[in-house]
Amino acid sequence: MRNAIHKLAMKLGNNPRAALIKMIQGGLIFVFGVLMLMVADRVVVESLAQEIMALFGLILAGCGVLWTLIGYLSMSVLRIYHMIKKKD
């Protein structure tokens, strides 16, 4: 298990350009999810469709936050970990 986590950390921390792209994609997904929440609240009439749209917006916003977090960690923490372990 530890070896698998080490391999994943080395893989993610090795490419800062891909990490930045993940961060930007996550931010855009989050913004789209929040936009869906706003549309569901202000434009769609109260119904089951409004609730489903709001739920989908929440799920999208949550996925965007997670994707951004992965990109951020790949850019910072895992990059530092990669540089420390590379010298060993």
N, C-alpha and C positions, 0 to 999 in steps of 0.2 A: 504494500500500500504506500509506504513512504517513498519507494523508488518511483512509483507511478506519479506521485505528486511532484517529486523532484523533476521528472522528465517533462511534466506539464508546465511547471514553473520555468524551466529552461527554454521550452518552446515559446511560451507566451512572452517572456522577457527578452527574447532575441530580436524581435522585430518592432521597433518603436513606430514605424510608419503604419503598420497594420493596427497597432494599439490606438493611434490617433484616429484612424478611420473608424474603428469600433466606437470610440468615444463620441465622435460626431454623429454616427448612425444612431447611437443610443439616445442622444439629445434630440434628434429629429423624431424618433419614435415616441419619446416622451411628450414632445410638443404636440404631435398629432393626437395622442391619447387625451391630453388636456383639452385640445380643441374639440374633440368628440364629446367630452364631458360638458363643455360650455354650450355646444349646439344642442345636446340632449336637454340641458336645463332651460335654455332660453327660446329655442325654436320649435322643438317637437312638442306636440300637445301631450298632456298627461295620459299615458297609456302603458301597456306592457312593452311596446316597442321602445318607448323612452327609457324604461328601466333596463332593457336589454342593451340598448345603445350606450347607456351610462356604464353598465357593467363591462362591456367590451372596451370602452375608453379607459376604465380603470385598469383592466388587464394589460392593455397596450402601454399605458403610462408606467406600470410596474415593470413590464419587460424592458422598456426603455431605460429605466433607472438601473436595472440589473446589467444590461448590456453596456451602459456607460461606466458602471462600476468595474466591470471586467476590463474595459479599455483603460480606465484610470489606473487600476492596480497593475496592469501590464506595463504601463508607461513609467510608473514610479517604483513601487515596492518590488515587483518581480524583476524589473530592470536592474535595480541595485543588487538583488539576490543573484541575478545572472552574472553581474560583474564580479561579485565576491567569489562565487563558486568557480568562475572561469579561471581565476588565477591559481586555484588549488590544483 
